[in-house]
Amino acid sequence: MISSVYIHIPFCHNICTYCSFTKFYYNQDMVKKYLISLKEEVLKRYKGEEIKTIYVGGGTPNVLTITELEELFKIIAIFKLSNDYEFTFEVNPECLDYEKIKFLKQHKVNRISMGVERVNSKFLKYLGREHNFNLVKERIQEIKDIGILNINVDFIYALKNETLKDLDKELDLLLSLDVPHISTYSLMIEEHTKLYIDKTLEIDSDLDYLMYDLIRKKLISKGFKHYEISNFAKSSYESRHNLVYWNNMEYYGFGLSAASYVGNKRFTNTSNLNKYINGNYIKETETLSKKDKISYALILGFRKIEGINIQEFNKKYNVNLLELYNIKELIKNKNLIIQDGNLRISYDKIYVSNNILVNFVGE
């Protein structure tokens, strides 16, 4: 049963140097057309299920005006929302004000994910960001004052010329925001980004590891649980929506380039804005065999630090997890371990988890 919805708003007032997501400069006329098409897609595909998690991402969803947000939330009101729901809305601080925060609160948003990315002005400029740390502090406080306490901040590390000292200092400032969830990502140089066009190189892998290790040790020492490769949360503040993905559960994705998992199919929407506005929503459809479903479940499930519950997995897929692929060998060489009924990647191997996950691609 589907109980989660992702909605993509692809518009931004500024294009960051590292961003490879589907995005376009804000244009009032295009926003109007996009929202019309978004509503049509929702009405066409949504089957009336009770929804427990909604995630509005982008792009920069809060670049929309209050009038445009009103239209967006009329679309969101189509969904039957569970009483016990999580409703996340992505924001950037420079496009946010008290009026918009109040609007989001009034329209049932109970979780905010803010693109902070960095604290130091030098690194913010490098990433093409237009805010500063003082603005971030002001916006976070306003969000708390309005009554939304479930807040995530995104943070990007492993930047050119960054040192461990730089990182440690910025983590202290990030922690001073006193938010219950932090997502951390090593900078990847993706095609079709300014950093890629400028021929920027990723940092040395040994330094990248030291930075990852510093982050997880520091956040854990401050009471955060490292519950997914890139995510840290205070108790009970794990992202329920993202856990839907990592637990290989079904979900709807609406909007440009959004992905869906429905029944035995995975869908990917078009990233062509004109096609989407003309009602040509879906670009690719993948029909899944049982083997495909198991492969996805392993690759996604092992992203969680606690791993995969063996009994639940066996029941869901009618298999013996420990007999699949070369799992016994991975256990023997201590890449995987069994603990508390779960099969998980050894914690000291989390950083190189991709080397383990590749075992479950195909067979």
N, C-alpha and C positions, 0 to 999 in steps of 0.2 A: 504493500500500500504506500502510495506517495504521500509524504507529509512535509516536504520542503520545497521552497521556491527560490530561485535566483533570478534577479532582474538586472539587466545591464543597461546603464545609462552612459553612452560613449562620449559625451561632450565635456570639453575642458576649456578653460580660458587661457591655459598655458600648457605647452607640451614639454614634459621633463626629458632630460637628455638620455635617460636609461630605459624609458617606458616602451615596452613592446606590445602592450595591450591595444585592442581596437579602440581608437579614440579619434575625435575630430574637434577642431576649434568650435566653440560655442557659436551657434547661429540661430536666431530666434525662429526664423521660418522653418529651418530643418528640425528644430526641437518640436515644433507644433506637428509637423508631418510624422515625425518619429513616434510621438506619443499616440497618434491616431492608429498607426500600424501596430504599435505595441498592444494597444487595447484589442485590436482585431485578432492578434496572435493569441492572446490570453483567452479570449472568448472561443476561439477555434479549438484550442488544445486542452485547456483546463477542464477536468471532468468532475469537479465539485467535491474533491476530497477535503477532509479537515487538515489544515496546514498548521504545523507546529513550529517551523522556522522559516523566516523570510530574510533574504540578504539582498540588499540593493547596493550594487557595486558599479565600478566604472573603469576609466573615465573619472569624472568628478561629479557625482550625483547632485551635490549641493551647489553646483554652478547654476542650476535652474532657479528661476525667480520664484517667489511665493505663488504667483498665479500659475506657473508651470508645475510647481510642486503640487498644487491643488489638483491639477489634471492627472498627475502621476498617481496621487493617492486615491482618486476616484477609480483608477484601474486596480490598484492594490485592494480596494474594498470589495472587489469581485470575489476574492478568496475567502473561504470560510475559515476564520482564524480560531485555533484552539484557545481555551481559557489559559492554558499553561504554555505560552508561546515565547519564542525569542525572535526579536525583530531588529536586525542589524542594518544600519545605514552608514555607508562610507562617506567621510567628509575630508576636505582639505581646509586647514585653518584660515587661509586668506579669503576663502569664499563664504565664510561662516559668520553669522552675527546672532545676537540674542533673539531676534525675531524668528530666524530660521530654526534655531534650537528649540524655541518654544513651540513652533509649528510641528516639528518632528515629535516632540513629547505629546502634544495634543492628538497626534495621529498614530499613537500606539507604538512608536519606536521606543525600544527599551535597551538598546545596545548601540553604541557608537564606535566605529573604527576610524581612527584618524591617521592620515598619512603624515606622520612627523618626519620620518626618514633619517634626519640628522638634527643636531643641535648647533654645532659650530657653523658660523656664517660662511666660512671658506668651503666647507663640504656641501652646504646647502646650495651655494652658487654652482658648484661643480655638477650637482644633480639637476640643476635648472629649477630649483624650488624658489618660491617668492616670499616665503614667510620667515620669521625669526622665532627664537625660543620664547621671547617675552609674549609674542602673540599666541603661541601654543599654550603657554601657562594661563593666559587670560581666557582662551576658549575652553580649555579643560575645566577651569573653575566655573565658568558659566554653565557648562554641561552638567556639572555636579549640582550647582545651585538650582537648576531647573528640575532636578530630580532623577537624572539618568546617571546611575553609578557604575553600570556595566560598560566599561570603556576599554578599548584596545588601542594601542599605538603601534604603528609599523616602524621598523628601524632597519636601515640598510648599512652594512659594514663591508670591510674589505675594499675600500676605495684607494685610488692611486695616491701614493705618498702618505697614507694613513699609518700611524704607529700604534702600538699597543697602549702607549700612554694616552694618545688622543682618544682611543676607544674607551679606555677605563674612565677618563674624565667625563665623556659624554654619557656613559652608562649611569654615572652618579647623578647627572642632571636629569636624565630620563626617569630614573627611579624617584627623583624628587617630585615628579608629577603625581605620584601616589595613585596609579591606575592598576586594576587587577589583572590585566592581560597585556602581554607584549609579544609581538611577532617579529622575528629577526631574520633577515635574508642577506646572504652573501651576494655582493654585486655580481651579476652575470651580464656580460656584454652580448646583447641580443642583436640579431640582424634588424635593419630598418630603424635603428636608433641613432641619435646624434653621436653617442660614444662609439658606436660601431663604425659609423661613417668617418669619424676622426681617428680611426685605427687605434683606439684605446685597448690596452692589454689588461687582462685580469692579473691580480697580484699573485705573487709566489704562493704555491699551494701550502708550503710549510707555515708561512705567516698566516694564511687563511685559517688553517687548523688552530693555530695558537689563539687567534681572535675568537673562533667558535668556542674554544675551550674556556677562554676568559669570560665570555658571555654566559655560558651555562653555569659555570661555577659561581659567578657573581649573582645571577638571578636566583639560583637555588639558595644561596646563603641569605638572600633577602626574603625568603618565604615563598618563592614561586615554585610551582611544580613543572618540571620539563615533561610535557605530556605528548608532544609530537616533535618531529625533527626540528622544526623551526619555531615552535610555539611554547610559551610559558604562561602559566595562569596561577592565580591564587585559588585556594580551595573553592570549588563549585562555580568558578568562572570560566571553565573551558568552553570553547566555542561549540555550542550544540549543532549549529549549522554545518560547520566544517567536519564535525565528527560523522555527519551523514555521509560525506564523501569518503572519509577514511574507513568507515564501516561498510562501504560498498552497498549502501542503501539507495533506493530509487529517489529521483528528484526531477523537478521541472526546471528548465532554464529558458527564460524569455528575454528577447532582445538580441541585439547585434552580437554575433560570435558566441552566444551563450550555449552551454552544453546541457543535455538532458540525458537521464537514464530512466527509461520507462519500459517495464516488462523485460523482454529479451533484446532490447535495442538501445543503442547509444546514438544520440543525435547531436550534430554540431550545426549551429545556425550560421548563415552567411555573414561574412565581415564586410560585404559590399552594401553601403548605406542605401544606394538607389534601389538595389534589388530588394532590400528589406522593406523599404517604404512602399514598394510596388507589390508587397505581399508574398515575395519569394523567400520565405523564412529559412528553410532548412537547406544546408549545403551538402551535408554528408549523413548517411545512415549506416550504422554498423550493426548487423544482426549477430548476436552472441550465441555461441555454443556453450555447453556446460563448461568445457575446458577454458573458454574465454572468460567466463564469469569467475571461475576459480583463480585464473591468472590475475585479473583485476583485483580480486579480494585480497590476494597475497601482497601484491605490489602496494596497494593502498593501506592495508591493515598493518603491514610492518613499518609504516611511517609512524605509527603510534608507539611511544616508548614502552607501554605495557604489552604491545603486540596483539596477538589474536587468541581469543578464547578457543581452545581446542574442541571442547564439547559442543559449543554453539556452532562452530564451523562445520564439524562433522554432521551435525543434525541438519543444518541449512543446505549443505551441498551433497549430503548422503555419500560421504567419502571418509577415508581415514587420512587426516591431514598429514600424519607422520610418515605415510607411505607415498606421498606425492613428490614429484620432481626428485631432487637429490637432497631432500630435507634431512634425512638421517646423516648424510655426510656433513652437512652444514652444522648439525648438532655435534657431531664427533669432533670437528675441528674448532668448535666453540664460537662459530659465527652466529649461531642461533642457540638459545637456551630455553629450557622449560622452567617456568616459575609460576606458582600459584594458579596452575591450570592453564596458563597462557604460554604460547610459543612466541618468543620475541627475539629481536636482534640484540646481541650482547651490547651493553651500554658503551663499552670502549670501542665498539665498531660502528656506532651510530654515524659518526662523521663520514665514514666510507660506505654508508649503507647502499649507495647505488651499485657498488661492486657486488653486493649480495642480492639486491633486487633484480639484477639482470638475469639471475638464474631462473626467474619465473616468467620471463618473456618468451612465449612459445614453449616448445618442448622437444 
